[in-house]
Amino acid sequence: MVLAERPWGVSLIAILRFASVCFYVLFLGLANGFTARHGTPQDARTASGGWDREGAAKYLDERMEVWFTTAKKLRTGQSETTCVSCHTTIPYVMARPALRGAMKAPTATPQEKRLIEETTRRVESYDAHQLLYDFNESKKTESRGTEAVINALILASADAAQSRREPGGPTQQALDRMWKTQRPDGSWDWLDFGLEPFESVDGAYYGATLAALAVGIMPGASNNHAAEARPGIERLRGYLKEKYASQSLFNRVWLLLAATRLNDLLTKAQRESLITEIQSRQRDDGGWAQE
């Protein structure tokens, strides 16, 4: 997962370009809803202001395939799985189902199916599989917290994409693990290699926003939360709200996304102020700079 260790031929520029495309797809989906209410299907290139949906889909799938091929392999049961990553896997998990919705393509891609299958195997072998990083006790603890959150988000997203009414068995198991590894302050131990924005001290807040997304998109989340999860959810809300003012724009944007799924994370004034800041910080080339 760590960007500092890239013996796999995956450059930082490629990772950031991939993430940028995913974020574009994802946030365009938030703006437009990616739902059938926008009328009949249109040409892939002209439907949304001229952007090429099919080209975006091809690029995302190809980059995910590169990650599967070149990323670190982890012992999982009797076989191996690919290391999950904040910089590649999570953007893909969030963006690809939304893009399929825009393209009227209900069937998951081979890459999505592989992610679900490998994540399920990781969840079902928690006590026996190889950790993301195990070269010291600190990294073991950080690996457990990081993967617990990411696995829950991947499987919750898959269940939601399939329009399940309740979480599947592996998804519930992943969620249970996530709450078990939550820290008393409401966050999770997170991989820290001093690499902004994903793997640093500030990454714990980013990880908490991913946990909030997992909870918010979990099938059945809109009408009930299991009694045993409610204390964890309240600790999570408290952490995200208490630490919000000191966060980078990157982390606050992720909270804005999480707030579309889990209520009572941002006030109306905070939400409107953040959206204004995002717009004002956009550069002439259409992108944003890391702080």
N, C-alpha and C positions, 0 to 999 in steps of 0.2 A: 504493500500500500504506500509506503513512504516514497516520496519523490527523489530523495537523495540516493536511493539505491535503484539505479536503472540499468542493470546489465542486459535488459531485454530489448534494447533498441527502440524504446519509446521515449522520445524527446519531450522535454518540458513544453516546448512550443506546440508540439502535436497534441499534448494533453490539454493545454489551455485552449487551443483552437477547437478541439472536440467539445470541451465544456461550454465554450461560448455558443456553439451551434445548439447544444442541448438547452441552454438557458434561454436562447432566443425562441426556440420552439415552445418551451414551457411557459414563458411569460406571455407570448402571443396567445397561447391557449387560455391563459387566465383572462386576458383582455376580451377574447372573442367567445370563450365558453366551449369551443370545439364541440358543439352539439348540433343536432339536426335542425334546430330552430332557425339556422341561418339559411335555410332554403335548400334547393336542389344542388347536387354535386356540380362543381365547376371544374374547368381545366386546372390541372395541378399547378401550373405556373401562374395563372391569373387569379386564382381564387382569393388569395389574401394579399392584395397589394403588389402582386407580381413575383412573390417569392416562390421558389421551386420546391414543393413538398416532396416529390419523388427524389429529387437530387439530395435533399436533406436526409431523407430516409436511407438512401444508398450510402451516404457518407457516414451516418451514425452506425449503421450495421457493419460497415467495413471496419470502422475504428474499433468497435466492440470486438470484432473478430480478431483484430490485431492484438488486443489486450488478452483475449483468451489464449492466443498462440504464444505470446512472449512474456506474460506476467509470471510472477512467482507461483509455484505450485505447492500446495499444502497437503500433507497426509490427512485423509479423511476416510475413516473406516478402513476398508481394504483397498481403497484406490486414492486418487488425488482430485483436488478441486483447485480452481484458480483463485488467487487472492482477491478478495473484494477490495474496492478502492473508492475513496470519496471523490477523487478527481475524474474518474471514468465511469465506474459502475453506477453511482448514485444519479448523476445527470442523465445517463441512459435510461435507468429505471423510471425516472420521473417524466422524461420527455417522450420516449418512444410510444407508450400507449396513447398519449395525447395526440401524437402525430398520426397514429393509425386511425384514431377517431376522426381526424380531419380528412383522412383519405378514404373513409368508409371501408376500412379493412379490419374486420373483427378478429381475424386469426393472429395470434401472437407470432412474432418472428422466431426463427430458430435460435437466435441469440437470447431473446427473452425466455424461451423455454429452457435453454441451458442454464441461465441464471437461476431460474426457479428450482430446477432439479438439483443444481449444485448447492444452492442455499438450503434447500430442504435436507440434504445429506449432512450439511454442516450442523444444522439445528438438531438433527437426530443423533449426532455423535458428539455433543458438547463435552462430555466427560472424558472423551478418548482422542479427539482429533488434535492435530498440531495447531498451536496458536499462530497468529499472524507473525508475532515476534516473541522469541523466548530466550534471548541472550542475557537477560537479567530480570530480577523480580519486578522492577518497575514497569518494564515493557510487557511482561506477562499480564500485569494488572490492567495496563492501558489497552492491551489487545482484547482482553475479555470485555471491557466496557464498550469499546469501539465496535467490535463485531456484534455484540448483543443488539445495539441500536440499529446497525445497518441491516442485519438479518431480518429484524422485525419490520423495517421499512420496505425491504424488497418483497417480502411475502405479503404484507398488508396491501401493497400496491398491486400485486398480482391478483389477489382476491378481489380488490375493488374493480380492476379491469375486467374481471370475469363476472361482475355484477352479483357476486355472492351476497347472500343476506346475513350470513354469519361467518366468522373467520374459520378457515380450515384448521385441522389438527396441528400441522406444522406451524401455522401462523400463530395459533394460540400458545403453542410451546415457546415460540420465539418471543412473544410478548411477555410471557411469564418470566423468561430469562432476563429480559430487559429490565423488568421491575426488580428482580432479584439483585441485579448489579448496579442499580441506581444508588448514588451517594446520598448521604443525609441532606445535603444542600439542594437536592433536586436535579443535579447534573450527573454526568457519567465520567469515569476515568477515560481519557482520550489520548490517542497516540500523539506524542510531542517529540518531534525531531527538529524543532525550531524553524519549521518551514511554513510560512504563511501562504494561503489562508487556512489550509485544511489541517495541517499537523503542527500545531503550536500550542502555547498556553491558551491563546484565545480560541483554539479549536474546540474546547469544551463547550463553549456557548453554541457554536455551529452544530455540534453533536446533539445538544439539547433541542435545537430547532428541528433536527431530523426525527428525534423521538416524538416531538409534538406532532409532526406530520404523520408518523406511523399511527399514533393514537387517533388522530383526526380522520384519517382515511380508512381506518379499520372498519370492515363491514359491521353494521349495527351500531356504530359509534354515535350516530345522530340521535338515537333514542335511549340508549342505556350504556353505562360503563359498569363492568363487574365491580361489585362492592370492594373486592380486594385490590382493584386497580385505582380506586378513587384517591386514596392518600398519596399514591405516587403521582397522579395527575396534578393534584394540588401543589405538591412540592415542586413539580416541574413548572407549573404556571408561576409560582412564587419566584423561582430562580430566574426565569426568563424576564419577568417584569422588573425585578429588583436590579438586574445587571444591564438592562436595556440601554440606559443613557450612556454608558461607558463603552459601548460596542462600536466596532468598525462598521462602515456602510455595508460591507459584504455580509457581516453577521446580521445586521438589521434587515437587509433585504430577505434573507432566509427566514427571519421571523415574520416578515410581511407575508411570505408564502405560507408559512405554517398557520398564520392567523386566518387564512382563507378556509382552513379545515378544522381548527380547534378554537373555540370562542374564548373571549376574555383574556386575550394576550396583548392586545393593543387597544387604546382608546381611539375614538374617532379622530380626535385632534392629532394623536401620534401617527395614525395611519395617513392622514392627509398631509401632515408635515413631511413624513418620510417619502411619500410619492413625489411631492414637490422637490425634495432634495435629490432624489434619483434623477428626475428630469433635468434639474439644474446642473448636475455633475456630468451629464453626458458630454462627450467630446465631439469635436467636429466630424470625426471619422465614424461616429455612430456608436462607439464603444465607451467603456469606462476604465479608469486607471485604478490600480491598487493603491491604497493610501500608503 
